[in-house]
Amino acid sequence: MKLVLLWLIGSIVYLISATNPEFTTMGVITPLLFCSLFIIIFRSLPHGNFRTLIIYLLFFSTSILTFNNFLAPLTGSVNESSNILLFGFPFYTASLAYLAMNSGTLNLLSAFKIANPLLLATGPIALFIKNYSYRKLHFRVNYYLPFFIVGLFLFQAVGAPLIPAFELIKATDAVGSILFAIIFELFVYANFCGLSLMLYGLFGIAGYKIPLNFKQPFSSSNIIEYWRGWHISLSAVLKLLFYLPLRKNFPPSIALLGVFLTSAMWHGITFNFFIWGCFHALVFIVTLFILKKNIRILPTIVLIIGVILGRLIFADSDIDRLMQKLLFSYEGLGALDTIWSLPNTTKLSLIMSFSLIAIEFLFRNTKMLKKRNYKHLRTPISLAVMLVITIFLIDQGALNYAVYGQR
């Protein structure tokens, strides 16, 4: 019953805060009905290959709908689906596929866990929601409230002011393209990680533990560590459904290529995502080779190149424009004038985001950052500073959206 109550609360909160005026109760009820119906049918099926086939069809249903233009590619730009009946579809189908592969954990109550609108709107995939209410309220507030404050700061004070810089996506020269890729990477991190931390804090205070979806990905010295800290819930799904089965019959390079291509297909059936999947698989494999050779510094250089170039490819589904960008033609420093003309709040946000990334990276081996759970941002002084900055920068009239809530 507690999961049902949590779903009701999540539905009410989302319906009140929904930015789409056409969003109705059907938008939150449809995922619940779909999940419930799937669970009933799936549990009635005999164990065997047919069940496995259904699981993979379920996962790839997002790709099929994207290919047929029912869902938009998930590039991170404002591109919300107009079909409210498909709200959260990629996330609850991925959750169902993951839990169905572990069929012992799938029951009707799972539908309320998977279809919680707050999770569907922000991106963490519901691998689990554990009851944490045995902990006293004051303990939960003391531990989880700082996560919410950090998330609010990242989402509202760091991420949102960066949106005016999105005009740079039109730049096809080397300087403009790279600058956009860097800024967009900062935005996606602040936005997606911020919302994930806010949800982690809210659910924790309410007495439920959900996956910590980010673990300081920039506290990494190579691309492998980076992916261990980025969108962890999706990585868990991809590992269970694709990497482990492929690894039984193929070498690591083939398994990794399979994982990144399926991740690309989940995000969108477009040419830029195909390039993105192949590119990141290559970067991952090259990094493994370099680490085996024990070549210092080079894995970090590959990490920086991989993250920036990967985001450049990820963000632009306009193939003609993307091909121009990948020529990396030098056309002067005009993009810097665009940066200079941005609002002061955007410039401040850029300074803060670069500072946060620098702290994550440079002090990654210190006691405060080593556990990669944002402890350095959850100190009383840090929280006080972030609250003041958030209050100062918050702008109710500004465009803001959930990067992974755009489907």
Secondary structure as UniProt FT lines:
FT   HELIX           2..17
FT   TURN            21..22
FT   HELIX           25..44
FT   HELIX           49..67
FT   TURN            68..69
FT   HELIX           84..86
FT   TURN            87..88
FT   HELIX           89..101
FT   HELIX           103..105
FT   HELIX           108..114
FT   HELIX           117..122
FT   STRAND          130..131
FT   TURN            133..134
FT   HELIX           137..152
FT   HELIX           153..159
FT   HELIX           160..170
FT   HELIX           174..188
FT   HELIX           189..193
FT   HELIX           194..206
FT   STRAND          208..209
FT   TURN            217..218
FT   HELIX           223..228
FT   HELIX           232..238
FT   HELIX           239..243
FT   HELIX           244..249
FT   HELIX           252..267
FT   HELIX           271..292
FT   TURN            293..294
FT   HELIX           298..315
FT   HELIX           319..325
FT   TURN            326..327
FT   HELIX           334..340
FT   HELIX           344..362
FT   TURN            363..365
FT   TURN            367..371
FT   HELIX           375..377
FT   HELIX           380..393
FT   TURN            396..397
FT   HELIX           403..405
//
